[in-house]
Amino acid sequence: MFLLKLIGKIILIPVMLVLTLIQWIGIFLNSISGAILGILAFIFALTGIASLAFGLASGPEALKMIVVGFVIFMIPVIGEWVVSMISVANTSLRDFIRS
């Protein structure tokens, strides 16, 4: 049993390294996209609210702009969730390898 566990640990070391690299790249890309898409989402939402307030668009058209702004805002949030799941997998692999 000890030999199988040792072989499993040796095989999982490259997987752990790849997960660490993917995690770092994901954090970097999520930070950049969070800033850019946050500004873009704010512009969409503000345009929808302003066009509704000034009567330039009807209710459904303004609501569509606000919904698009919300969807754009949620993209980095979903990316952060994915990166956190990769981090959990990486941590559990590290714990297994150290045990």
PyMOL commands that set and color helices and strands:
alter all, ss='L'
color gray80, all
select helices_A, chain A and resi 2-53+59-98
alter helices_A, ss='H'
color red, helices_A
deselect
rebuild
show_as cartoon
